[in-house]
Each structure stands twice: as structure tokens, then as C-alpha cells.
């Protein structure tokens, strides 16, 4: 339990420096692809890495699984050799650094686009909360447990990872807002179609995997928005701050989905996600249009 807690806590520390690396070393026109690769690794790693760990533990031993994990982590650290040097603010005292954080956050709030980007993180657009409930509601589609584990676990991770790469490409090619709102609307359409389709295994498989793919696209666009909003100053701190805030809508939408399911069944859960998604998309698209935010470059 102690080792699991320490390793899980340590893994969260990776978010800040990686965000700082992307913000300071990646060109503006490539931030989408950088975000896509980062999200693809995170999303696919959960499914593929978790599945691989269980397979190695069951077929060999947990010691073998741990050794493979350690080797994989060490192998990944070699990539740091190719990352340009990023110097921290080491000549400042602790109080001065805290003051710098306050100044940078103040500037973040005063920038219209950065403020808009920070606010939109609180919304449930494209958060994909249903991904945490697919295994619980699979019985409505008469899906057996083995298939549920495969589809909502490993295959979902692969689909979302591919979506992350595609989302990064779309963010660079057509703009982060197009990728963000487009993927959010697509997720709303997917839950709508799943709600009106026949509740059979094929609908579950296609729906869940398509949902996972679009979750990956949205995550990549979401990270790209953060990278453009934080700028270069104290990038790691601001990236970690906005990323952690982004967990808030994931938590409350998962709770809302669960409540809708318990109150009115799986159809109400699916239609609820659809209505909530479209509602916030229309609201924030209207705000962007009114204040011409999409025409402001940051």
C-alpha cells in the first residue's frame, strides 16, 4: 500500500516538468502535436500498460512485471537527452518565487484569451465522464465481463491514444478551438446515437471505442489550449495548476452521469451527457463570437 501510494504520487510530479518542457521548447505551430503525443502516452498507457502488467503478473510473476516496468521507465528517460536545456529560476529566494507565481497568474487572468481558456477548463465540454462508467453499465447491452474488460480497458486505451495523436494534428492544422469544440460535439453525438440505437453488443463496442477515440482528440486539444494560455513564464507551475483544475469537471460530470443512471437508467445518462455537452458548447461559442476571442492570437 505504501509503495502504491508513493509511486502514484510520484507519477503526478511528471505532469509539471513535461508541461514546462512543451511550453518552453516546442514551437507554437507544433504545440498541438506535442500535446497529442503527451495525451496519447497518458491515455494509451493506462490501457496498454495496465493490461501488460496484469498479463505479465498472471503468466510469469509480479517481479517480472515490475522489472519490465522499471526498464520501460529507464528507457523513456533517455528521451531527455534530446530535450533542449530549460533553466529554472534558481537565483530567486522562495518568497520571490512565490511572488513571481502570483504576478504570472495575475497576468493570466488579465489576458482575455487566457482568462477564457482558464474558465472553459471548468466546463464539462468533452471531458468524457462516461468512460469511467462503461464497465458498470455494460449489462444494459448484454456484454459479457471478458468483452467488457477488453473493450473498456485495453482497446479503449488504444483508441484514446490514437485519438490523442489525431487531435494533436487537428489542433495544429485547423486550430485548437476547432479540435476542442468539434470533439466535444462529437462526444455529444456519440452518446445520443448510443441512446437511440439498439442495445446490442455491436452498439456497445462501436460506441465505446468511438467515444474513446474522441476523448483522446479532446484531451489533445485541451492540452494545446493550456499550452497557448500559459505562455513561457513559470510554465511548469501554471501548466500543473490548470491541469489539476481540469480534473474538477471530470469529477462532477462522473457524479452527474452516475446520478442520472440511478435515477432514470442508462438512456437518461446518455441523453444527459448529450444535452449538457451541447448546452455548454453553444454558450461558449456564443461568448467567443461576441468577444471575437477566436481572432485573438496568443
C-alpha positions as semicolon CSV with decimal commas, in nm:
position;residue;x (nm);y (nm);z (nm)
1;X;0,000;0,000;0,000
2;X;0,286;0,238;0,084
3;X;0,466;0,160;-0,242
4;X;0,146;0,203;-0,443
5;X;0,081;0,540;-0,278
6;X;0,438;0,663;-0,328
7;X;0,455;0,554;-0,692
8;X;0,115;0,707;-0,772
9;X;0,212;1,033;-0,602
10;X;0,549;1,041;-0,778
11;X;0,385;0,990;-1,116
12;X;0,187;1,312;-1,073
13;X;0,512;1,509;-1,045
14;X;0,583;1,422;-1,408
15;X;0,299;1,645;-1,528
16;X;0,461;1,976;-1,428
17;X;0,805;1,940;-1,590
18;X;0,663;1,782;-1,906
19;X;0,421;2,074;-1,938
20;X;0,712;2,312;-1,884
21;X;0,920;2,135;-2,150
22;X;0,639;2,158;-2,405
23;X;0,565;2,523;-2,326
24;X;0,926;2,639;-2,348
25;X;1,086;2,416;-2,612
26;X;0,813;2,340;-2,867
27;X;0,738;2,584;-3,147
28;X;0,397;2,750;-3,141
29;X;0,283;2,577;-3,459
30;X;0,377;2,234;-3,316
31;X;0,226;2,261;-2,968
32;X;-0,081;2,067;-3,083
33;X;0,125;1,766;-3,189
34;X;0,328;1,782;-2,869
35;X;0,006;1,783;-2,667
36;X;-0,130;1,498;-2,878
37;X;0,177;1,281;-2,816
38;X;0,167;1,357;-2,444
39;X;-0,202;1,270;-2,415
40;X;-0,165;0,962;-2,636
41;X;0,104;0,832;-2,399
42;X;-0,111;0,904;-2,093
43;X;-0,432;0,759;-2,231
44;X;-0,290;0,458;-2,411
45;X;-0,050;0,390;-2,126
46;X;-0,337;0,330;-1,885
47;X;-0,494;0,066;-2,105
48;X;-0,190;-0,095;-2,264
49;X;0,040;-0,061;-1,963
50;X;-0,221;-0,182;-1,719
51;X;-0,314;-0,475;-1,940
52;X;0,050;-0,567;-1,998
53;X;0,123;-0,552;-1,626
54;X;-0,164;-0,784;-1,544
55;X;-0,070;-1,023;-1,824
56;X;0,292;-1,043;-1,708
57;X;0,185;-1,090;-1,347
58;X;-0,058;-1,370;-1,436
59;X;0,165;-1,553;-1,682
60;X;0,503;-1,501;-1,513
61;X;0,522;-1,319;-1,181
62;X;0,472;-0,975;-1,034
63;X;0,852;-0,946;-1,004
64;X;0,882;-0,981;-1,383
65;X;0,610;-0,720;-1,431
66;X;0,795;-0,477;-1,202
67;X;1,129;-0,535;-1,378
68;X;0,970;-0,469;-1,719
69;X;0,809;-0,153;-1,581
70;X;1,141;-0,028;-1,441
71;X;1,319;-0,094;-1,770
72;X;1,043;0,086;-1,962
73;X;1,074;0,392;-1,736
74;X;1,453;0,396;-1,766
75;X;1,428;0,365;-2,144
76;X;1,189;0,662;-2,161
77;X;1,426;0,883;-1,960
78;X;1,678;0,867;-2,247
79;X;1,444;1,096;-2,440
80;X;1,551;1,377;-2,204
81;X;1,887;1,377;-2,381
82;X;1,716;1,530;-2,686
83;X;1,521;1,794;-2,490
84;X;1,682;2,142;-2,507
85;X;1,810;2,273;-2,175
86;X;1,545;2,454;-1,970
87;X;1,680;2,660;-1,681
88;X;1,473;2,716;-1,369
89;X;1,457;3,044;-1,181
90;X;1,732;2,940;-0,943
91;X;1,861;3,285;-0,845
92;X;1,541;3,375;-0,661
93;X;1,454;3,311;-0,300
94;X;1,142;3,114;-0,205
95;X;0,935;3,425;-0,128
96;X;1,045;3,589;-0,454
97;X;0,943;3,280;-0,649
98;X;0,602;3,276;-0,482
99;X;0,563;3,644;-0,573
100;X;0,653;3,564;-0,934
101;X;0,384;3,296;-0,941
102;X;0,129;3,549;-0,816
103;X;0,233;3,802;-1,082
104;X;0,215;3,544;-1,360
105;X;-0,127;3,420;-1,251
106;X;-0,247;3,782;-1,238
107;X;-0,128;3,830;-1,597
108;X;-0,305;3,508;-1,691
109;X;-0,633;3,648;-1,559
110;X;-0,587;3,986;-1,732
111;X;-0,539;3,831;-2,076
112;X;-0,885;3,786;-2,240
113;X;-0,791;3,467;-2,425
114;X;-0,600;3,319;-2,130
115;X;-0,887;3,401;-1,895
116;X;-1,137;3,246;-2,135
117;X;-0,917;2,937;-2,168
118;X;-0,891;2,909;-1,789
119;X;-1,268;2,940;-1,742
120;X;-1,356;2,688;-2,011
121;X;-1,147;2,427;-1,828
122;X;-1,417;2,423;-1,558
123;X;-1,685;2,321;-1,809
124;X;-1,782;1,961;-1,894
125;X;-1,715;2,005;-2,267
126;X;-1,554;1,685;-2,393
127;X;-1,450;1,551;-2,053
128;X;-1,578;1,204;-2,143
129;X;-1,700;1,114;-1,795
130;X;-1,889;0,809;-1,922
131;X;-1,555;0,632;-1,976
132;X;-1,548;0,560;-1,602
133;X;-1,894;0,402;-1,612
134;X;-1,886;0,188;-1,927
135;X;-1,795;-0,127;-1,737
136;X;-2,070;-0,062;-1,480
137;X;-2,346;-0,012;-1,737
138;X;-2,231;-0,277;-1,986
139;X;-2,506;-0,515;-1,872
140;X;-2,760;-0,293;-2,047
141;X;-2,602;-0,403;-2,376
142;X;-2,579;-0,768;-2,260
143;X;-2,199;-0,765;-2,287
144;X;-2,010;-1,040;-2,105
145;X;-1,741;-0,948;-1,848
146;X;-1,444;-1,061;-2,060
147;X;-1,553;-0,845;-2,352
148;X;-1,617;-0,553;-2,118
149;X;-1,263;-0,580;-1,980
150;X;-1,118;-0,589;-2,332
151;X;-1,324;-0,305;-2,478
152;X;-1,340;-0,064;-2,183
153;X;-0,981;-0,137;-2,083
154;X;-0,708;-0,218;-2,334
155;X;-0,898;-0,133;-2,655
156;X;-1,033;0,190;-2,505
157;X;-0,676;0,292;-2,416
158;X;-0,554;0,221;-2,768
159;X;-0,848;0,410;-2,923
160;X;-0,800;0,715;-2,700
161;X;-0,424;0,709;-2,764
162;X;-0,481;0,720;-3,140
163;X;-0,735;0,994;-3,082
164;X;-0,472;1,193;-2,893
165;X;-0,234;1,180;-3,190
166;X;-0,512;1,275;-3,431
167;X;-0,625;1,555;-3,200
168;X;-0,274;1,698;-3,192
169;X;-0,263;1,700;-3,571
170;X;-0,605;1,865;-3,597
171;X;-0,509;2,128;-3,338
172;X;-0,206;2,232;-3,542
173;X;-0,376;2,201;-3,879
174;X;-0,717;2,358;-3,815
175;X;-0,680;2,527;-3,477
176;X;-0,717;2,420;-3,116
177;X;-1,068;2,564;-3,080
178;X;-1,194;2,370;-3,381
179;X;-1,047;2,050;-3,237
180;X;-1,179;2,121;-2,888
181;X;-1,538;2,213;-2,974
182;X;-1,552;1,966;-3,262
183;X;-1,451;1,672;-3,042
184;X;-1,684;1,790;-2,766
185;X;-1,976;1,799;-3,010
186;X;-1,876;1,458;-3,148
187;X;-1,886;1,307;-2,799
188;X;-2,235;1,450;-2,750
189;X;-2,346;1,297;-3,082
190;X;-2,196;0,958;-2,989
191;X;-2,390;0,939;-2,661
192;X;-2,705;1,047;-2,848
193;X;-2,663;0,771;-3,109
194;X;-2,587;0,513;-2,840
195;X;-2,907;0,617;-2,661
196;X;-3,131;0,576;-2,968
197;X;-2,959;0,265;-3,110
198;X;-3,045;-0,095;-3,027
199;X;-2,881;-0,210;-2,705
200;X;-2,675;-0,493;-2,853
201;X;-2,308;-0,586;-2,818
202;X;-2,204;-0,430;-3,150
203;X;-2,353;-0,094;-3,046
204;X;-2,159;-0,107;-2,721
205;X;-1,828;-0,195;-2,889
206;X;-1,855;0,068;-3,164
207;X;-1,991;0,333;-2,929
208;X;-1,733;0,287;-2,653
209;X;-1,433;0,274;-2,889
210;X;-1,552;0,575;-3,090
211;X;-1,614;0,756;-2,762
212;X;-1,261;0,670;-2,651
213;X;-1,112;0,799;-2,977
214;X;-1,291;1,134;-2,944
215;X;-1,189;1,158;-2,577
216;X;-0,830;1,140;-2,698
217;X;-0,891;1,413;-2,955
218;X;-1,044;1,637;-2,690
219;X;-0,762;1,576;-2,442
220;X;-0,505;1,678;-2,703
221;X;-0,697;1,995;-2,789
222;X;-0,744;2,069;-2,419
223;X;-0,369;2,044;-2,353
224;X;-0,296;2,262;-2,655
225;X;-0,528;2,530;-2,519
226;X;-0,344;2,521;-2,186
227;X;-0,002;2,548;-2,354
228;X;-0,110;2,853;-2,550
229;X;-0,267;3,012;-2,243
230;X;0,026;2,977;-2,001
231;X;0,298;3,129;-2,218
232;X;0,661;3,073;-2,114
233;X;0,696;3,226;-1,767
234;X;0,675;2,970;-1,484
235;X;0,519;2,739;-1,740
236;X;0,551;2,419;-1,535
237;X;0,370;2,571;-1,237
238;X;0,086;2,716;-1,444
239;X;0,052;2,400;-1,652
240;X;0,019;2,191;-1,336
241;X;-0,230;2,439;-1,190
242;X;-0,460;2,446;-1,492
243;X;-0,427;2,071;-1,548
244;X;-0,530;1,999;-1,189
245;X;-0,827;2,235;-1,223
246;X;-0,925;2,035;-1,530
247;X;-0,997;1,738;-1,303
248;X;-1,289;1,923;-1,144
249;X;-1,539;1,883;-1,434
250;X;-1,431;1,521;-1,470
251;X;-1,528;1,459;-1,108
252;X;-1,864;1,635;-1,111
253;X;-1,965;1,500;-1,454
254;X;-1,890;1,143;-1,343
255;X;-2,111;1,204;-1,039
256;X;-2,385;1,355;-1,258
257;X;-2,368;1,061;-1,500
258;X;-2,397;0,816;-1,211
259;X;-2,689;1,005;-1,062
260;X;-2,871;1,021;-1,397
261;X;-2,821;0,648;-1,447
262;X;-2,951;0,561;-1,100
263;X;-3,247;0,795;-1,141
264;X;-3,358;0,715;-1,495
265;X;-3,142;0,439;-1,640
266;X;-2,866;0,430;-1,898
267;X;-3,066;0,622;-2,160
268;X;-3,106;0,919;-1,927
269;X;-2,732;0,909;-1,859
270;X;-2,651;0,912;-2,231
271;X;-2,904;1,181;-2,322
272;X;-2,793;1,386;-2,020
273;X;-2,434;1,392;-2,146
274;X;-2,561;1,494;-2,489
275;X;-2,770;1,785;-2,362
276;X;-2,508;1,911;-2,116
277;X;-2,235;1,892;-2,379
278;X;-2,429;2,082;-2,646
279;X;-2,551;2,340;-2,393
280;X;-2,201;2,444;-2,285
281;X;-2,065;2,431;-2,640
282;X;-2,333;2,673;-2,761
283;X;-2,279;2,904;-2,463
284;X;-1,903;2,931;-2,507
285;X;-1,915;2,951;-2,886
286;X;-2,151;3,246;-2,842
287;X;-1,908;3,410;-2,598
288;X;-1,618;3,356;-2,838
289;X;-1,817;3,505;-3,125
290;X;-1,932;3,803;-2,920
291;X;-1,586;3,896;-2,790
292;X;-1,403;3,786;-3,108
293;X;-1,179;3,562;-2,896
294;X;-1,113;3,323;-3,183
295;X;-0,945;3,610;-3,375
296;X;-0,704;3,697;-3,094
297;X;-0,367;3,528;-3,122
298;X;-0,178;3,421;-2,810
